[in-house]
């Protein structure tokens, strides 16, 4: 009985939570998108199997991506999260929570990125 009640409440509340995700009031900061960078490189691996005494070798592709946002005088560098949503040179709505940056664009797209680094922008 308790499980059915909890599921019913969740089904009623979930649409309201989804709508809040696109509410600009939930993104009190303004961020300027400074840059988006995607790097692709190759990597080689090797591993030793002590049971057979053989080495195995391989290679692969490593893809990394960064997105830079400026909020006030701070530069936030994030990872993959917002590279397909953010456009360089635009202002977006933003919210910071611990090590994450939540973004809402003017056309209603949302994304989340893990903050890799924060730097102060030098004054000119």
Secondary structure, 3 states (H helix, E strand, C coil): CHHHHHHHHHHHHHHHHHHHCCCHHHCCEEEEEEEEEEEEEEEEEEEEECCCCEEEEEEEEEEEEEEEEEECCEEEEECHHHCCCCCCCCEEEEEEECCEEEEECCCCCEEEEEEEEEEECCCC
